[in-house]
Amino acid sequence: MNEKILYSSPEAAERKEVTGWVSADGRFYGDNEHLARWAGCTHILCRECGKHEHEKSWTCCETCRDKHVIERYNAKPFKAWDGERLFSYSHERYFFDEQELIDFALEHNVLPGEMRLAICEPDILKMVDFDDILVDRLPEDLYLSDIAPELAEAVAKVNDIIQQTKPVLAWNPGKYRTTVTAAALIAAKTANRKDTAA
Ligand SMILES: [Zn+2]
């Protein structure tokens, strides 16, 4: 059985001096200096390189982050450029033809080989499948063609056109990195001129 202690009795509580870590924002962390410092700081020293300070919301400094971006790019599989649209990771922009790339490289005094280029892939419009879209709303075992045959026919026509024309909605950087040499640029330009002349 617990000993009886009255609220007013000296055993109920005694005044003690408490010491501990208090963070810059005034919170008490007892013996946990690390937590107090973490809560009170805005910047920490990069754990990866130990050289640069960075905001504590990041896991490493800007230099290390830049290094990771390059490592991630280099880890992509390589494919030789064949005139496709390109995306430059270093300059964060798209290039729709070789002339644009040449102009940009000259203007910014950078070699295409230094621009961390990726081959773009088209985002092609997919066929519309109302049976799939309405799967939760159509009665079981019924298709759009059972309920609205005329509409289903119209959708089929739309899908035929989508299949024939394969509309490209957008171009996105794909999984392959590539590089473009000056020779490849000249070859592409010559080929394009022949196409236009033909
Ligand atoms: Zn670092």
Residues whose N, C-alpha, C, O or C-beta is under 5 A from the ligand:
A	BS01	ZN	C46 E48 C49 G50 C60 C61 C64
